Each structure stands twice: as C-alpha cells, then as structure tokens.
C-alpha cells in the first residue's frame, strides 16, 4: 500500500510539473507574439515619421531658396 501511495504522489507531482511547464511555455509564446506585433507597429510608425520628415525637409529646402542659388547649387 505504501508503494502505491508513493507512486501516486509522484504521478500527481509529475502532472503538476507538466501543467506548470506548459503554462510557462504558453505565457512565453504569448509574450513573444505581443513583442513582435508591437515591434511591427513601432517600425511602421518610424517609417511614417521618416517619410513626413523627408517631405517637409524637401519642401522647406526649395521654398525659401531663390532661383540663382538653385542654379549655382545644382548645375
């Protein structure tokens, strides 16, 4: 009888460890998916801000320059 109780307790402990391990793996996978989706959103936002910066820089460069300056600079 003592052998059976010992075996049963080891079995229950092993099942508990397996459940905890599976939960930890699931949590890490969920965290990784959140990090990947957040990284994609941040990268898209950075590309958008870079595009806006380039557009404003180009428009401001040619807006205040006179024609002689542009002729000398780009000939």
C-alpha positions as CSV (number, residue, x, y, z in Angstrom):
1,X,0.0,0.0,0.0
2,X,2.8,2.4,0.8
3,X,4.4,1.7,-2.6
4,X,1.1,2.6,-4.3
5,X,0.8,5.9,-2.3
6,X,4.4,6.8,-3.2
7,X,3.8,6.1,-6.9
8,X,0.5,8.0,-6.8
9,X,2.1,11.1,-5.2
10,X,5.0,11.0,-7.8
11,X,2.4,10.8,-10.6
12,X,0.4,13.7,-9.3
13,X,3.6,15.8,-8.7
14,X,4.7,15.0,-12.3
15,X,1.4,16.0,-13.7
16,X,1.5,19.3,-11.8
17,X,5.0,20.0,-13.0
18,X,3.9,19.3,-16.6
19,X,0.9,21.7,-16.3
20,X,3.2,24.4,-14.8
21,X,5.7,23.9,-17.6
22,X,3.0,24.0,-20.3
23,X,1.6,27.2,-18.8
24,X,5.1,28.8,-18.7
25,X,5.7,27.9,-22.4
26,X,2.3,29.3,-23.3
27,X,3.0,32.6,-21.4
28,X,6.4,33.0,-23.2
29,X,4.7,32.4,-26.6
30,X,2.0,35.0,-25.8
31,X,4.7,37.5,-24.7
32,X,6.7,36.9,-27.8
33,X,3.7,37.5,-30.1
34,X,3.0,40.7,-28.2
35,X,6.6,41.9,-28.6
36,X,6.6,41.0,-32.4
37,X,3.3,42.8,-33.1
38,X,4.5,45.9,-31.0
39,X,7.8,45.9,-32.9
40,X,6.0,45.9,-36.3
41,X,3.7,48.8,-35.2
42,X,6.7,50.8,-33.9
43,X,8.7,50.2,-37.1
44,X,5.7,51.2,-39.3
45,X,5.3,54.4,-37.2
46,X,9.0,55.2,-37.6
47,X,8.8,54.8,-41.3
48,X,5.8,57.1,-41.5
49,X,7.5,59.7,-39.4
50,X,10.6,59.4,-41.6
51,X,8.5,59.9,-44.7
52,X,6.9,63.0,-43.2
53,X,10.3,64.4,-42.2
54,X,11.7,63.9,-45.7
55,X,8.6,65.5,-47.3
56,X,8.8,68.6,-45.1
57,X,12.6,68.9,-45.5
58,X,12.4,68.8,-49.3
59,X,9.5,71.3,-49.4
60,X,11.3,73.7,-47.0
61,X,14.5,73.4,-48.9
62,X,13.1,74.7,-52.2
63,X,10.5,77.1,-50.7
64,X,12.9,79.8,-49.4
65,X,15.7,79.4,-52.0
66,X,16.0,81.9,-54.8
67,X,16.5,80.8,-58.4
68,X,20.2,81.9,-58.7
69,X,21.1,79.8,-55.6
70,X,19.4,76.8,-57.1
71,X,21.1,77.4,-60.4
72,X,24.5,77.6,-58.8
73,X,24.0,74.7,-56.5
74,X,22.5,72.2,-58.9
75,X,24.3,72.9,-62.2
